[in-house]
Amino acid sequence: MFTKETYINRRSVLLEKMKGETGIAVFVGNVESPAQYRDNGYKWRQDSNWLYLFGLDEPRMAATIDLETGEETLYADDFGIDDIIWMGPQPSVSSLAAEVGIKNSASYGAFDVAVLNAVVRGRKVHFLPASRYYNACKIASLLGLDTEAVFSSCKKGCKEASEALVRAIVSMRLVKEEQEIAELEKAGALGFEMHTAARRGIRPGRIEQEIVGAMEAVVLSKGWGVSFPTILTQHGEIFHCHTHDLPVAPGKLMVVDAGAETNSHYASDHTRTYPTSGKFSTVQKDIYSIVYQCNELAFSLIKPGIPYRDVHLATCRHILGGLKDLGLVSGDIDECLDLGIAGLFMPHGLGHNMGMDVHDMEDLGENLVGYDDDQSRSSQLGLGSLRMARRLKPGNVITDEPGIYFIPDLIELWKREGTDKGHVNYDKLKDYYTFGGIRLEDDVLVTKDGARRIGASRLPIAPDDVEEAMAADNN
């Protein structure tokens, strides 16, 4: 948790951004979630928007901010003797409220009364989209809404939620404070350690799960845990492959996409792709080199004022040029770009926002988080999945993660439907059906005059450096 003044200031800025709005803003923190039965829960994690504004990393809390008077109230229950027997002495709700600069506190049940009173009086109730079912049920029941209507629907967000409140929070959290950047640096350093453990664990015959266990042990010993379920796979063409039951096979490519979350709940997200035999084959190195060049190209273009959409398109152009040199695509590169041919090989966007969440704030709606008002999402495969398209500002933290993948089912679909308009060499692509995929990802901070990568050390990424590191690991 940061200083009391941090949270006082953030809520003050929020009030200023909501100036002109009437009613109350309501916030519901997370509750503990049972895994099998009530007293055996999933690992506790507080809601990130709650942490940003209130800092209190405890379950079963809520808050209101009166947008007209500025009055703030924290709602939670003091612990009784039964709780103290199991958990030891606990601070009072009033003392927790004082820790984050809130004068008023009340019981958790009083939150429902306060919201219902506002509804009865005809006051507007501003809320953020819910990401957990309990929170959605609570808000929906108080406001007379269908539970599903309170959830975010990914790209479009939640139409019942307060767009003014969402926009205010997004504008604040998009630009990281210096103390947040310091926490992201810690997450980056921890991510470096976990990825180093992964690379050192890649040995033919070893089961993937053993490598994942070694990686996650690093994070659990020094931080909160992983920032998202670890992706470690020899099927890199499957973006979110979370099964880890295969033995490491020689001659394959191992994609390791994983992140660390610090105890302060800031995240890292890195991806590297390794040759399981320690050296790339000629074909593997050809494709790897294109992706590596794209990663470097994107980083060189990142600076304030440039739309990240333009950086995405620049990397797509480079991918197409590299694949043309290999005879996999043909024709004018700009025409291929306009037709969206790059989406066959990189069906995802170049990057996303980073912060307390590995896809920061996307629970509030991707379009409001990742797009400026004068931008619209493309319908093309790949470009349409770009999560961050905005004009960059100092303090933005984003990922730079180009990739090239050979997805047989997708290739065959394009071939049947003629989606490529004659620009793809399908006969030659057949040789790549067992290739897999390559992704290379760094976390990047936009500075006042350019960009820098998060973390004191960068994981080996140039093809020769990767092979050199793997050779050293074996000594």
N, C-alpha and C positions, 0 to 999 in steps of 0.2 A: 504494500500500500504506500502511496505517496503521502506528502504532507497534507494536513487539514486544509491549508490554503489552496492546494491544487484543486480540490473538489469544490470548495467555495467559489473559486474563480471559474471553473468549468460551468457550474450551474448559473453563475452570473452571466457568462457569455451566452448560455442557452436562452436565458430570459431576454436578453437584448435581441437575440436573433428571432425570438418569438414575439417581439414587440408588435402590438396591433392585433394579436390573437387574443381571444377571450376564453374564459373557462379555466379548466385545470388540466395539467399534464399528469398522467399516472404511469407508474413504473412498477413492475412486478419482478422481483428477483426469483431465481430458481428455487425449487424445493428438492429434497433428496428423492431419488427415484429407485424403487425396489427392483432388485434383479430377480429374485425368486419370491421373497416375502419381505414384509415392510422393514424389518430390522437388518436385512442383508441387501444393501443398496449398491448401485453402480457407483463408481468413483465420483466423488463430488466435484462439480465444476459450476461456478457461478456464471450468470449471464454477463456477456461482455459489455453491453450498454449500461447495465447496472454498475459493473465495476468501474466503468469510465466516469460515471457521474457521482457515485456514492462510495465506491472503494471497499465496501464491507463484504468480505468474502465468507459470508455465513448464510445458511439456508433460511427460507421462509421469512422473507422480508418484503416490504412494499413501501412505496413513497408517493406523495403527491406534491406538486408544485403549483400554487395558484398563480396563473399567468397575469392576473390583474393586480394582486397585492404583493406577490413575491414570497408569500408564506410557504414554508417547507415543513413537511411532517414525515417522520419515519415511523413505520408501523411494524412491530414485531412483538413477540411475547417474551417476558422474562422467564428464566428457567426455574422450575420447582425442584424440590428435594429429590424426586425420582430421577430427574435429568442429572442432577449433581452427583448422585451416587455412581452413575455410569460414566459421566464426562468430567467430573471435578468441578470446582467453582467456576462460574461463568460471569462475564460482565453484564451489567444491566443494559436494557435497551437505551435508556437515557444517556448512559455513558458512551455507548457506541455512536449514538447520534451526535454527541458533542465531539467525538473524535474526527468527524467529517464536517463539523460546522453547522449542524442542524439543531435548532433550539427546541423544536416541538417533537414529541414522540407519543405514541399511543399503541394500544394492543393491535395485534394482527387483524382481529375481527373488526376493529374500528375502521380499517381501510374500506371494507365493503360498505359500511354505513356512510362514510364520507363520499364515496363514488355515487351511491344511490341517492344521497341528498342532492348532489350536483345534478343528477339526471332529473329528479323530481322538480328541481328549480329551473330546469331548462337550460342549464349551463353546458357548454360544449366540453366533452371529455376527449382529450388528445391521448392517443396511445400508439406505441410502436408495434409493428407486426410481431406476433409470437413465434418462437421457434420450438417451444416445448408444449406438449399437450396440456399439462396442468395449467400453465400460464394462459393458454388459449381458452380453456374452459372457464377460468376465473374471469377473464375480461369479458368473454361472450355472455356469461350468465348475468353479469352486472349491467351490461349494456343492451341486453335483449337481442343479441346477434347469434347467428348460427356459428358453431365452433369453427368449422372449416373456413369461414369468412374472415377469421382473425389471424390465420396463418399467412405467411408470405408465400406467394406462388412463384418463387425464384426470380425469373427475369422481370416480371411485371410488378412484383411486390404485392401489397395488400391494399385493395381499394377502400376498405373500411377504416384502415389506420389513418392517422393524421399525416398528410403529406407535408404540412408545414413543419411538424416535429421531426419527421424523417429527414427532410432536407437540412434542418438545423443541425441534427446529430451528424449527418454525413459530412457537412461542410467543416465541422469541428474535427472529426476523427480522421478525415483524409490527410490533414496536415499534422504530422507528428511533432510533439513537443520534444525539447532536448532530452528530458528525462525519459521519455518513451524511446527515443533513439538509443539511449544508453542501455535500456532493457532489451531492445532488439539486437544490439551488439552482443549481449550476453547469450541471447538465443542463438545467434549466428555462431558464436564460439562453441556452444554446446552441440549445435548441429554439425560443426566441423568434426568434433570428436566422435559423434555417432557414425558419421559417414566414413571416417577413417577406420573405425572398427569393422564396418561392413566390407570395405575394400580388402582389409587384411584377412577377412574370413572367407573370401572367395577361393575355394579349392575344389577341383573336380572330385566328385564323389560325396562332398559334404551336403547335407540336407539344408535347403534354404531356411527352414525354421531355426536352425542353429545360428545362422548369421543374424536373423532378425532378433533372436534372443540376446545376442551379444550387443547389438546396436541399442536395443531398448534398455538394456541394463545400464548403459552409460547415462542415458537420460534420466532414468528413475533414480539413479544414485546422486544426481546433481540438480535435478529440476522436477517439475510437476509430472512430466511424462511426454509422450509423443503429441505433436500438435494435430495429427490426423493419423488414421490407420496406415501403417507402413506399407508402401508398395515396393516389393523386391521380387523381381520376376525375370525369367528367361523368355517370357512372352511379352516383350515390350510393346507389341502391337495392341495389347489389351491395356488401356490406359489405367484403369483402377483394378489391377489384379492383386487381390489380397490373400490368395492362397499361397502357402509357402511349403508345399509338401514334396517338391521335386528335388532329386539330387542334382548338384551342379554338374552339367555336362560339358565336356571340352568342346571348344569351337563355337560356343554360343555367345550371345550378348546378354549381360545382366543389367537391367535397369533398376536403379535404386533411387526411389523418390520418397524422401522422408524428412520429417521436421521435428524440432524439439520445442517444447513449451517450458518456459522458466516458471519458477514458483510465483512470480508476479504476473504470469499469464500472458507473456508476449511470445510470439512464435517465430520460428524459422522454417524455411521450405527450400531444400536443395535437391537437385537431381544430378546424378552422374550415371554414365553407362560404361560398363567394363567388359573387356573380352575375358571370358571365363578361363581361357588358356594363358592369359597374361600378355598376349600379343594379338593385335588385330590382324585378320586376314586382309588381303588387298581389297576385296569387295567391302568388307566392314570399314576399313580405313577411308575408302572413297566416300562413303555415306557419312561416316562420323566427321570427316573433315568439313563437309558442307554444313553440318549442324553446328560444329564448333565455330566456323566462320560467321554463321548467323548470330550466335550468341555474342560474339565480339562486335559484330556490326551493330546489333541492337543497342548494346551498351554505349557504343561511340555516338549514337544518335540521341540518347536520352539527355534532355536538358529542359529547363523551364520554357513553356510556351508551345512546345511541339506536341501535337496530338499523338497519344500512344497508338492510335489507329494507324497513323502514318508509319510508325516504327514497325508495327506488325506487317504492313504491306511491303515495306522495304525488305524484311526478312523473307517474306514469301517470294518476292522477285529474285532474291539470291538463291533460294531453294530451287526455283524453276530453272535458273541459269545453270546451277550445278547439275541438276538432273538432265538438262539438255546436253551438257557436255558428255554425260554418260550414255546418251542415246535413249533415255527413258521417256522424254517428252520432246516435242518438236514444234517448230513454228515460232512466230514472233512472241517474245517473252511478255511484252506489255499486253498483247492480246490474250495470252494464257492467263495473265494476272487478272484481267478484266472478267474473264470467263470463270474465274474461281478454281482453276485447275490445281492450284496449290493445296486446296482443301482435300484433295484425294490423298495427299501425302502428309499434311498436317491439319487434321480435322478439328483442332482446338485453337484457342487464341494464344497470343504471345505471352500474356501474363495477367496477373490479378493484383489487387491491393493486399498488403500485408499489415499486420498489427497484432491486436490481441487474438484475432482469429486468423487462421491461415488463408482463408478467403474473406478478408476483412469486410465486415458489415453486409455481406451478401444476404443475410437474413432480412435485411431491410428492403431488398429488391435490387437486383443487378443493374437494372436500367438507371435507377436514380443514383446508385453508387458509382457506376462505371462510365456513365455517359453525360456529356454536357447537354444543355437544353437544345442546342442546335444540331446535335448529332442523333442519328437513328441507327438502330441495329440492322445489319445486313441480313439477307435471307440466304446468303451463300454458306456452304459448308466450310467450317474453319473460321472465316471472318465473322460469321454469325454467332460463333461461340466466344468471341473476344469479350472478356469480362471487364477490361479496363481500356477505354478508348479516349478518355478525357485529355484535354490539354494539361500537360504536366506542370506542377507547381513545386517550389522548394518545400521539402518536408513530406512529399509523397514517398511512400515505400511500396515498391512494386516488384514483381518477379519478371525475370528475363528468361523464358523457357521455350526456345524453339525446339522442334523435333521433326524427324522424318520417320514414317511408319509405313509398313507394307501390310495392309489388312486384306487378305484374300477375298473375303465376302464383299467388302466394299468395292474392290477393284472389279470383281465379276459383275456387280450391280451396275457400275458405270459402263462397263463394256456392253452389257445387255441394252442399257437405255441410251447409249450414245452420248452420255453427259459431257464427255471430253471434247466433242466436236472435232474429232480426228487428231487431237494433239498428244495422245498417249500411246506409247508403243507397248501394247498389251502382250505381244509375243515375248518381248524381252523381260517384261515384268514377271513372267512366270518363274524366272530364275530366282526371284526374290520372295516367293511365297513362304519360305521357311526362315526368312531373314529376321523377322521380329520388328523391333523399332529402336530408335535412339532419341533420348531427350536429355538436354543439358540445361540446368537451371541454377540461377543465382538470385539472391535478394539484393535489390538496388535502392539506394536512397537518392532522390533528386535533390541536388544542392542548388545554391543560388546561381552558379555558373556552369553546371554540368551534372555530374553524377558520381557516386562512389558505391562500391559494393559493401554490403553489410558484413561485418566480421573482420577480425584482425588478419586472418589467414584465409586464403582461397584454396579450396580443394583442387588438386591437379585436374586439368581439363584439356590442355593441348594433347593431341594423341601421343606424341613422344613422351610427354611428362607422365601420362597415365601409365604407359608401359614401363617407364623407369620406376615409378612408385610401386607398381605391382611386383617388379623384379626385386626391389629392396625389401618388400614385405616377405618375400620367400627366403630371404637370407637370415 
